[in-house]
Amino acid sequence: MHAFEAHLSRRLPHLTVADRSVVLRTLKHMGRLLDHDGHCIGVVPLRHPHGPGRTTAVSAL
C-alpha cells in the first residue's frame, strides 16, 4: 500500500489519504451499507461474475 500511495501522491500532489483498509476476504467487505461509525447496517446484493442476472448470497457477519 505504501508504494501505491507514494505513486498517487507523486501524480496527485494535493491528494490526502484519509483512511486505508487491507482486506483479505473481499466479499465480506464489499456490498455493505455502513453507518457513520462504520458498523454494517445492511447489504447490497452483488452480481455474480458468471451470470448477468444472478446475485451472490452475502453471508452474515
N, CA and C atoms as a LAMMPS dump frame, in Angstrom:
ITEM: TIMESTEP
0
ITEM: NUMBER OF ATOMS
183
ITEM: BOX BOUNDS ff ff ff
-5.0000000000000000e+02 5.0000000000000000e+02
-5.0000000000000000e+02 5.0000000000000000e+02
-5.0000000000000000e+02 5.0000000000000000e+02
ITEM: ATOMS id mol type element x y z
1 1 1 N 0.816 -1.19 0
2 1 2 C 0 0 0
3 1 3 C 0.865 1.261 0
4 2 1 N 1.968 1.192 0.708
5 2 2 C 2.816 2.382 0.785
6 2 3 C 3.296 2.804 -0.605
7 3 1 N 3.729 1.837 -1.412
8 3 2 C 4.219 2.159 -2.752
9 3 3 C 3.1 2.761 -3.608
10 4 1 N 1.893 2.225 -3.49
11 4 2 C 0.756 2.744 -4.252
12 4 3 C 0.416 4.168 -3.809
13 5 1 N 0.398 4.408 -2.507
14 5 2 C 0.125 5.754 -2.001
15 5 3 C 1.208 6.734 -2.439
16 6 1 N 2.455 6.302 -2.441
17 6 2 C 3.55 7.164 -2.884
18 6 3 C 3.39 7.509 -4.362
19 7 1 N 3.013 6.524 -5.165
20 7 2 C 2.77 6.757 -6.592
21 7 3 C 1.649 7.781 -6.783
22 8 1 N 0.557 7.6 -6.06
23 8 2 C -0.558 8.542 -6.173
24 8 3 C -0.169 9.952 -5.739
25 9 1 N 0.597 10.056 -4.661
26 9 2 C 0.974 11.379 -4.175
27 9 3 C 1.904 12.103 -5.147
28 10 1 N 2.71 11.345 -5.9
29 10 2 C 3.549 11.974 -6.935
30 10 3 C 2.686 12.473 -8.087
31 11 1 N 1.668 11.686 -8.455
32 11 2 C 0.801 12.058 -9.581
33 11 3 C -0.232 13.116 -9.2
34 12 1 N -0.672 13.075 -7.941
35 12 2 C -1.71 13.999 -7.468
36 12 3 C -1.217 14.671 -6.182
37 13 1 N -0.427 15.73 -6.277
38 13 2 C 0.203 16.323 -5.098
39 13 3 C -0.768 16.847 -4.045
40 14 1 N -2.004 17.157 -4.42
41 14 2 C -2.973 17.669 -3.45
42 14 3 C -3.776 16.554 -2.783
43 15 1 N -3.492 15.317 -3.14
44 15 2 C -4.209 14.175 -2.583
45 15 3 C -3.841 13.962 -1.12
46 16 1 N -4.839 13.691 -0.296
47 16 2 C -4.622 13.338 1.108
48 16 3 C -5.308 12.011 1.378
49 17 1 N -4.575 11.04 1.873
50 17 2 C -5.16 9.749 2.23
51 17 3 C -5.803 9.907 3.599
52 18 1 N -7.112 9.737 3.655
53 18 2 C -7.844 9.922 4.903
54 18 3 C -7.97 8.621 5.681
55 19 1 N -7.946 7.484 4.975
56 19 2 C -8.123 6.191 5.636
57 19 3 C -7.63 5.103 4.699
58 20 1 N -7.289 3.962 5.242
59 20 2 C -6.896 2.824 4.413
60 20 3 C -7.392 1.554 5.075
61 21 1 N -7.588 0.537 4.257
62 21 2 C -8.083 -0.737 4.756
63 21 3 C -7.493 -1.862 3.919
64 22 1 N -6.919 -2.847 4.553
65 22 2 C -6.422 -4.029 3.872
66 22 3 C -7.366 -5.165 4.226
67 23 1 N -7.972 -5.756 3.197
68 23 2 C -8.995 -6.776 3.406
69 23 3 C -8.604 -8.043 2.666
70 24 1 N -8.569 -9.171 3.37
71 24 2 C -8.214 -10.437 2.739
72 24 3 C -9.427 -11.133 2.133
73 25 1 N -10.603 -10.988 2.733
74 25 2 C -11.821 -11.601 2.208
75 25 3 C -12.708 -10.496 1.654
76 26 1 N -12.482 -10.152 0.382
77 26 2 C -13.139 -9.007 -0.221
78 26 3 C -14.658 -9.125 -0.206
79 27 1 N -15.202 -10.323 -0.419
80 27 2 C -16.645 -10.484 -0.461
81 27 3 C -17.294 -10.023 0.834
82 28 1 N -16.638 -10.257 1.961
83 28 2 C -17.197 -9.82 3.239
84 28 3 C -17.094 -8.299 3.396
85 29 1 N -16.246 -7.656 2.621
86 29 2 C -16.052 -6.209 2.718
87 29 3 C -16.966 -5.451 1.753
88 30 1 N -17.166 -6.013 0.57
89 30 2 C -17.956 -5.333 -0.463
90 30 3 C -19.447 -5.516 -0.206
91 31 1 N -20.231 -4.575 -0.666
92 31 2 C -21.675 -4.692 -0.6
93 31 3 C -22.278 -4.367 0.751
94 32 1 N -21.517 -3.819 1.648
95 32 2 C -22.024 -3.478 2.982
96 32 3 C -22.469 -2.028 3.03
97 33 1 N -23.585 -1.784 3.66
98 33 2 C -24.018 -0.424 3.952
99 33 3 C -23.573 -0.105 5.369
100 34 1 N -22.819 0.971 5.519
101 34 2 C -22.245 1.294 6.815
102 34 3 C -22.876 2.553 7.39
103 35 1 N -22.98 2.591 8.722
104 35 2 C -23.444 3.81 9.37
105 35 3 C -22.26 4.754 9.57
106 36 1 N -22.477 5.868 10.234
107 36 2 C -21.428 6.873 10.422
108 36 3 C -20.217 6.324 11.174
109 37 1 N -20.445 5.334 12.062
110 37 2 C -19.347 4.755 12.847
111 37 3 C -18.678 3.567 12.155
112 38 1 N -19.134 3.206 10.942
113 38 2 C -18.527 2.108 10.208
114 38 3 C -19.14 0.754 10.507
115 39 1 N -20.26 0.718 11.219
116 39 2 C -20.924 -0.551 11.517
117 39 3 C -21.867 -0.923 10.385
118 40 1 N -21.929 -2.222 10.061
119 40 2 C -22.799 -2.7 8.988
120 40 3 C -24.265 -2.56 9.405
121 41 1 N -25.048 -1.891 8.56
122 41 2 C -26.48 -1.739 8.835
123 41 3 C -27.325 -2.369 7.735
124 42 1 N -26.689 -2.96 6.732
125 42 2 C -27.406 -3.615 5.646
126 42 3 C -26.441 -4.074 4.574
127 43 1 N -26.988 -4.734 3.558
128 43 2 C -26.167 -5.24 2.462
129 43 3 C -26.798 -4.864 1.129
130 44 1 N -25.967 -4.82 0.107
131 44 2 C -26.411 -4.61 -1.26
132 44 3 C -26.07 -5.885 -2.018
133 45 1 N -27.056 -6.545 -2.652
134 45 2 C -26.747 -7.778 -3.39
135 45 3 C -25.724 -7.514 -4.492
136 46 1 N -24.752 -8.406 -4.617
137 46 2 C -23.703 -8.275 -5.617
138 46 3 C -24.006 -9.191 -6.793
139 47 1 N -23.673 -8.739 -8.007
140 47 2 C -23.858 -9.58 -9.185
141 47 3 C -22.794 -10.666 -9.209
142 48 1 N -23.207 -11.847 -9.581
143 48 2 C -22.272 -12.967 -9.7
144 48 3 C -21.486 -12.798 -11.001
145 49 1 N -20.171 -13 -10.985
146 49 2 C -19.369 -12.761 -12.187
147 49 3 C -19.662 -13.725 -13.33
148 50 1 N -20.32 -14.865 -13.061
149 50 2 C -20.567 -15.851 -14.106
150 50 3 C -21.979 -15.789 -14.664
151 51 1 N -22.733 -14.793 -14.313
152 51 2 C -24.085 -14.674 -14.85
153 51 3 C -24.61 -13.271 -14.658
154 52 1 N -25.188 -12.665 -15.704
155 52 2 C -25.603 -11.268 -15.603
156 52 3 C -26.753 -11.016 -14.642
157 53 1 N -27.64 -11.974 -14.453
158 53 2 C -28.798 -11.705 -13.617
159 53 3 C -28.728 -12.314 -12.239
160 54 1 N -27.769 -13.192 -12.007
161 54 2 C -27.697 -13.879 -10.721
162 54 3 C -26.954 -13.026 -9.707
163 55 1 N -27.318 -13.168 -8.451
164 55 2 C -26.608 -12.447 -7.395
165 55 3 C -26.005 -13.461 -6.436
166 56 1 N -24.971 -13.039 -5.741
167 56 2 C -24.34 -13.901 -4.756
168 56 3 C -25.034 -13.718 -3.409
169 57 1 N -24.991 -14.756 -2.621
170 57 2 C -25.526 -14.64 -1.256
171 57 3 C -24.464 -13.972 -0.407
172 58 1 N -24.881 -13.037 0.393
173 58 2 C -23.952 -12.351 1.297
174 58 3 C -24.109 -12.99 2.656
175 59 1 N -23.021 -13.545 3.171
176 59 2 C -23.089 -14.246 4.454
177 59 3 C -23.194 -13.272 5.61
178 60 1 N -23.674 -13.779 6.706
179 60 2 C -23.795 -12.95 7.922
180 60 3 C -22.418 -12.647 8.477
181 61 1 N -22.324 -11.532 9.173
182 61 2 C -21.061 -11.154 9.808
183 61 3 C -20.797 -12.121 10.858
